[in-house]
Amino acid sequence: MKKLDLDFSELGLAGGAWRGQKDRCRWIMTVIREEKLTEIREFLREACRRFGQTVMYLDYHQVFFELVK
């Protein structure tokens, strides 16, 4: 599987249930440029195949990022 070159924060594990099945998720947050989105989708598709999952959840929003000195 291709490695993504991203900086990220791992916010922890989340547990819950989805359609009657217990689920554990790893919550990861990163800020990327929009052109990286296609690469992330391809990574998740490959991860789905490798882990035998039907889908993986991707949630993204426009972010305004500014470094202030």
N, C-alpha and C positions, 0 to 999 in steps of 0.2 A: 504494500500500500504506500502510495506517495506521501511523504512527510510534508505537512504544511509549515511554512516559515512564518509563524505568527507569534506575537507576544500576547499573553493571555493571563487572566486571573481565574483560578479554580475556586469557586465559591462554596463548594461542598457537595454532599450527596443529598438527594431529595428522594423521599419514598412516597408512594401513593398507589392508587389502583386505576386501571384503565380497562373498561369493559369487563369487569369482574376478575381481572388478572392483576396480581400484585406486581409492582414495578419499582425498580430502583434506578435513579438517573444521576449522572454526574453533571453538575451545573457549571458551565464554563462561559466566561465573558471575555470578549475581545473587541477592539475597535479596529476596523479595517477600511481601506478605500473601497469604493463601490466595485471597482474592476476585479477585486479578489473574490467577490461573491460566487462567481461561476466555479472557481477553483474549490471553494468550500463545499458547494453542492456536489461536485464530483467526488470529493473526499467522503462525504456522507453517504453517497450512493454505494461506493466501494465498501464502506464500513457496514452498511446494511447487508450487502451480499456476504461479507465475511462472518458476520455475527448472526446471520439467519433471521434478520428482522424485516418486517414488512415495510416499515417507514422509520425515519428518524425526524425528530422535531427540530426545526430551525426557526428561530424568532429573531427578526432584525428590524431596526428602526434607524431613521436618520439621526445622526448625532452631530452636534456642533462642538468641536474640540478646539481649545485654545490654550497655549502655554503662556502664562503670565509671569513676567519677571519683575 
